[in-house]
Amino acid sequence: MGAGKTTIGKLLASKLNCEFYDLDWYIESRFHKSIPDIFAERGEDGFRQIERSMLQEVVGFEDAVIAVGGGTPCFFDNMEVMNTHAQTIYLKASVSTLIDHLHMSHTTRPLLEGKSDDELKVYIEENLNKREKYYLQANHILHIDTIHTEAQIEDYVEEVKRLLKL
Protein backbone atom coordinates (compact mmCIF):
# COMPACT_ATOMS: atom_id res chain seq x y z
CA MET A 1 0.00 0.00 0.00
CA GLY A 2 1.50 3.27 -1.12
CA ALA A 3 4.46 1.90 -3.10
CA GLY A 4 3.17 3.27 -6.39
CA LYS A 5 1.80 0.12 -8.03
CA THR A 6 -1.19 1.86 -9.58
CA THR A 7 0.65 5.04 -10.55
CA ILE A 8 3.56 3.24 -12.19
CA GLY A 9 1.40 0.41 -13.54
CA LYS A 10 -1.03 2.72 -15.35
CA LEU A 11 1.74 4.65 -17.08
CA LEU A 12 3.61 1.46 -17.96
CA ALA A 13 0.48 -0.04 -19.52
CA SER A 14 -0.09 3.16 -21.49
CA LYS A 15 3.49 3.17 -22.79
CA LEU A 16 3.23 -0.51 -23.74
CA ASN A 17 -0.16 0.05 -25.36
CA CYS A 18 -1.84 -2.57 -23.22
CA GLU A 19 -4.51 -2.80 -20.53
CA PHE A 20 -3.96 -1.99 -16.86
CA TYR A 21 -5.78 -4.02 -14.21
CA ASP A 22 -5.77 -3.36 -10.51
CA LEU A 23 -6.84 -6.68 -8.96
CA ASP A 24 -8.92 -5.00 -6.24
CA TRP A 25 -10.75 -2.87 -8.83
CA TYR A 26 -11.28 -5.97 -10.96
CA ILE A 27 -12.81 -7.82 -8.00
CA GLU A 28 -15.05 -4.86 -7.19
CA SER A 29 -16.29 -4.64 -10.78
CA ARG A 30 -16.94 -8.37 -11.00
CA PHE A 31 -18.77 -8.58 -7.68
CA HIS A 32 -20.39 -5.12 -7.81
CA LYS A 33 -19.23 -4.54 -4.23
CA SER A 34 -16.39 -2.71 -2.56
CA ILE A 35 -13.53 -4.67 -1.02
CA PRO A 36 -14.58 -3.54 2.50
CA ASP A 37 -18.12 -4.81 1.80
CA ILE A 38 -16.78 -8.17 0.61
CA PHE A 39 -14.62 -8.38 3.76
CA ALA A 40 -17.66 -7.53 5.91
CA GLU A 41 -19.84 -10.16 4.23
CA ARG A 42 -17.35 -12.99 3.79
CA GLY A 43 -14.50 -12.24 6.18
CA GLU A 44 -10.86 -12.25 5.19
CA ASP A 45 -10.87 -15.96 4.31
CA GLY A 46 -13.79 -15.47 1.92
CA PHE A 47 -12.16 -12.43 0.37
CA ARG A 48 -8.85 -14.25 -0.09
CA GLN A 49 -10.65 -17.11 -1.89
CA ILE A 50 -12.26 -14.60 -4.27
CA GLU A 51 -8.94 -12.81 -4.71
CA ARG A 52 -7.20 -16.09 -5.57
CA SER A 53 -9.84 -16.99 -8.13
CA MET A 54 -9.74 -13.55 -9.76
CA LEU A 55 -5.92 -13.58 -9.77
CA GLN A 56 -5.95 -16.88 -11.65
CA GLU A 57 -8.27 -15.26 -14.15
CA VAL A 58 -6.30 -12.05 -14.75
CA VAL A 59 -2.89 -13.72 -15.06
CA GLY A 60 -4.28 -15.33 -18.19
CA PHE A 61 -4.93 -11.97 -19.85
CA GLU A 62 -2.58 -11.14 -22.69
CA ASP A 63 -0.84 -7.80 -23.02
CA ALA A 64 -1.74 -6.59 -19.55
CA VAL A 65 -0.09 -4.88 -16.60
CA ILE A 66 -1.59 -6.07 -13.32
CA ALA A 67 -1.25 -4.48 -9.88
CA VAL A 68 -2.20 -6.68 -6.93
CA GLY A 69 -2.97 -5.76 -3.36
CA GLY A 70 -0.27 -5.99 -0.72
CA GLY A 71 -1.73 -9.16 0.75
CA THR A 72 -2.20 -11.04 -2.52
CA PRO A 73 1.30 -12.58 -2.73
CA CYS A 74 1.04 -13.85 0.86
CA PHE A 75 -1.81 -16.32 0.47
CA PHE A 76 -2.18 -19.74 -1.10
CA ASP A 77 0.18 -20.23 -4.03
CA ASN A 78 -0.49 -16.74 -5.40
CA MET A 79 3.17 -15.73 -5.69
CA GLU A 80 3.97 -18.94 -7.55
CA VAL A 81 0.99 -18.39 -9.86
CA MET A 82 2.13 -14.84 -10.63
CA ASN A 83 5.74 -15.89 -11.21
CA THR A 84 4.65 -18.75 -13.47
CA HIS A 85 2.38 -16.65 -15.68
CA ALA A 86 4.06 -13.24 -15.65
CA GLN A 87 7.12 -11.21 -14.85
CA THR A 88 6.69 -9.92 -11.31
CA ILE A 89 8.18 -6.79 -9.80
CA TYR A 90 8.33 -5.89 -6.13
CA LEU A 91 8.23 -2.12 -5.76
CA LYS A 92 10.33 -1.97 -2.61
CA ALA A 93 9.94 1.22 -0.62
CA SER A 94 11.08 2.27 2.82
CA VAL A 95 8.55 2.79 5.59
CA SER A 96 9.09 6.56 5.35
CA THR A 97 8.47 6.50 1.57
CA LEU A 98 5.27 4.51 2.06
CA ILE A 99 4.09 6.98 4.70
CA ASP A 100 4.91 9.92 2.39
CA HIS A 101 2.94 8.35 -0.45
CA LEU A 102 -0.03 7.52 1.78
CA HIS A 103 -0.14 11.12 3.01
CA MET A 104 -0.09 12.38 -0.60
CA SER A 105 -2.73 9.91 -1.76
CA HIS A 106 -6.33 10.93 -2.33
CA THR A 107 -7.49 7.34 -1.88
CA THR A 108 -9.51 6.36 1.18
CA ARG A 109 -7.89 3.39 2.89
CA PRO A 110 -10.16 1.91 5.57
CA LEU A 111 -7.32 -0.02 7.24
CA LEU A 112 -5.51 3.27 7.91
CA GLU A 113 -8.37 5.52 8.96
CA GLY A 114 -7.93 7.11 12.38
CA LYS A 115 -4.30 6.02 12.76
CA SER A 116 -1.81 8.58 14.05
CA ASP A 117 1.54 8.87 12.27
CA ASP A 118 3.16 6.68 14.94
CA GLU A 119 0.42 4.05 14.62
CA LEU A 120 0.72 4.17 10.83
CA LYS A 121 4.48 3.61 11.06
CA VAL A 122 4.03 0.61 13.37
CA TYR A 123 1.28 -0.82 11.12
CA ILE A 124 3.45 -0.56 8.00
CA GLU A 125 6.53 -1.98 9.74
CA GLU A 126 4.56 -4.96 11.06
CA ASN A 127 3.02 -5.69 7.66
CA LEU A 128 6.33 -5.41 5.83
CA ASN A 129 7.97 -7.74 8.35
CA LYS A 130 5.25 -10.35 7.79
CA ARG A 131 4.98 -9.97 4.02
CA GLU A 132 8.41 -9.21 2.67
CA LYS A 133 9.46 -12.88 2.46
CA TYR A 134 6.72 -13.27 -0.17
CA TYR A 135 7.52 -10.01 -1.95
CA LEU A 136 11.18 -11.01 -2.27
CA GLN A 137 10.11 -14.00 -4.39
CA ALA A 138 9.28 -11.59 -7.24
CA ASN A 139 11.32 -11.92 -10.42
CA HIS A 140 12.59 -8.35 -10.06
CA ILE A 141 12.95 -5.77 -7.31
CA LEU A 142 12.74 -2.05 -7.99
CA HIS A 143 13.66 0.30 -5.16
CA ILE A 144 11.21 3.20 -4.95
CA ASP A 145 11.85 6.56 -3.31
CA THR A 146 9.19 9.16 -2.60
CA ILE A 147 7.62 10.17 -5.90
CA HIS A 148 7.11 13.92 -6.15
CA THR A 149 7.07 14.55 -9.90
CA GLU A 150 5.82 13.14 -13.18
CA ALA A 151 9.45 12.89 -14.28
CA GLN A 152 10.18 10.51 -11.40
CA ILE A 153 7.22 8.33 -12.40
CA GLU A 154 8.54 8.31 -15.98
CA ASP A 155 11.99 7.27 -14.71
CA TYR A 156 10.52 4.37 -12.73
CA VAL A 157 8.51 3.22 -15.74
CA GLU A 158 11.68 3.27 -17.85
CA GLU A 159 13.45 1.24 -15.16
CA VAL A 160 10.61 -1.31 -15.17
CA LYS A 161 10.89 -1.59 -18.95
CA ARG A 162 14.65 -2.12 -18.57
CA LEU A 163 14.14 -4.82 -15.94
CA LEU A 164 11.63 -6.58 -18.18
CA LYS A 165 13.85 -6.11 -21.23
CA LEU A 166 11.10 -4.28 -23.14
C-alpha positions in Angstrom: 0.0 0.0 0.0 1.5 3.3 -1.1 4.5 1.9 -3.1 3.2 3.3 -6.4 1.8 0.1 -8.0 -1.2 1.9 -9.6 0.6 5.0 -10.6 3.6 3.2 -12.2 1.4 0.4 -13.5 -1.0 2.7 -15.3 1.7 4.7 -17.1 3.6 1.5 -18.0 0.5 0.0 -19.5 -0.1 3.2 -21.5 3.5 3.2 -22.8 3.2 -0.5 -23.7 -0.2 0.1 -25.4 -1.8 -2.6 -23.2 -4.5 -2.8 -20.5 -4.0 -2.0 -16.9 -5.8 -4.0 -14.2 -5.8 -3.4 -10.5 -6.8 -6.7 -9.0 -8.9 -5.0 -6.2 -10.8 -2.9 -8.8 -11.3 -6.0 -11.0 -12.8 -7.8 -8.0 -15.1 -4.9 -7.2 -16.3 -4.6 -10.8 -16.9 -8.4 -11.0 -18.8 -8.6 -7.7 -20.4 -5.1 -7.8 -19.2 -4.5 -4.2 -16.4 -2.7 -2.6 -13.5 -4.7 -1.0 -14.6 -3.5 2.5 -18.1 -4.8 1.8 -16.8 -8.2 0.6 -14.6 -8.4 3.8 -17.7 -7.5 5.9 -19.8 -10.2 4.2 -17.3 -13.0 3.8 -14.5 -12.2 6.2 -10.9 -12.3 5.2 -10.9 -16.0 4.3 -13.8 -15.5 1.9 -12.2 -12.4 0.4 -8.8 -14.3 -0.1 -10.6 -17.1 -1.9 -12.3 -14.6 -4.3 -8.9 -12.8 -4.7 -7.2 -16.1 -5.6 -9.8 -17.0 -8.1 -9.7 -13.6 -9.8 -5.9 -13.6 -9.8 -5.9 -16.9 -11.6 -8.3 -15.3 -14.2 -6.3 -12.1 -14.7 -2.9 -13.7 -15.1 -4.3 -15.3 -18.2 -4.9 -12.0 -19.8 -2.6 -11.1 -22.7 -0.8 -7.8 -23.0 -1.7 -6.6 -19.5 -0.1 -4.9 -16.6 -1.6 -6.1 -13.3 -1.2 -4.5 -9.9 -2.2 -6.7 -6.9 -3.0 -5.8 -3.4 -0.3 -6.0 -0.7 -1.7 -9.2 0.8 -2.2 -11.0 -2.5 1.3 -12.6 -2.7 1.0 -13.8 0.9 -1.8 -16.3 0.5 -2.2 -19.7 -1.1 0.2 -20.2 -4.0 -0.5 -16.7 -5.4 3.2 -15.7 -5.7 4.0 -18.9 -7.5 1.0 -18.4 -9.9 2.1 -14.8 -10.6 5.7 -15.9 -11.2 4.6 -18.8 -13.5 2.4 -16.6 -15.7 4.1 -13.2 -15.6 7.1 -11.2 -14.8 6.7 -9.9 -11.3 8.2 -6.8 -9.8 8.3 -5.9 -6.1 8.2 -2.1 -5.8 10.3 -2.0 -2.6 9.9 1.2 -0.6 11.1 2.3 2.8 8.6 2.8 5.6 9.1 6.6 5.3 8.5 6.5 1.6 5.3 4.5 2.1 4.1 7.0 4.7 4.9 9.9 2.4 2.9 8.3 -0.5 0.0 7.5 1.8 -0.1 11.1 3.0 -0.1 12.4 -0.6 -2.7 9.9 -1.8 -6.3 10.9 -2.3 -7.5 7.3 -1.9 -9.5 6.4 1.2 -7.9 3.4 2.9 -10.2 1.9 5.6 -7.3 0.0 7.2 -5.5 3.3 7.9 -8.4 5.5 9.0 -7.9 7.1 12.4 -4.3 6.0 12.8 -1.8 8.6 14.0 1.5 8.9 12.3 3.2 6.7 14.9 0.4 4.0 14.6 0.7 4.2 10.8 4.5 3.6 11.1 4.0 0.6 13.4 1.3 -0.8 11.1 3.5 -0.6 8.0 6.5 -2.0 9.7 4.6 -5.0 11.1 3.0 -5.7 7.7 6.3 -5.4 5.8 8.0 -7.7 8.3 5.2 -10.3 7.8 5.0 -10.0 4.0 8.4 -9.2 2.7 9.5 -12.9 2.5 6.7 -13.3 -0.2 7.5 -10.0 -2.0 11.2 -11.0 -2.3 10.1 -14.0 -4.4 9.3 -11.6 -7.2 11.3 -11.9 -10.4 12.6 -8.4 -10.1 13.0 -5.8 -7.3 12.7 -2.1 -8.0 13.7 0.3 -5.2 11.2 3.2 -4.9 11.9 6.6 -3.3 9.2 9.2 -2.6 7.6 10.2 -5.9 7.1 13.9 -6.1 7.1 14.6 -9.9 5.8 13.1 -13.2 9.5 12.9 -14.3 10.2 10.5 -11.4 7.2 8.3 -12.4 8.5 8.3 -16.0 12.0 7.3 -14.7 10.5 4.4 -12.7 8.5 3.2 -15.7 11.7 3.3 -17.9 13.4 1.2 -15.2 10.6 -1.3 -15.2 10.9 -1.6 -18.9 14.6 -2.1 -18.6 14.1 -4.8 -15.9 11.6 -6.6 -18.2 13.9 -6.1 -21.2 11.1 -4.3 -23.1 
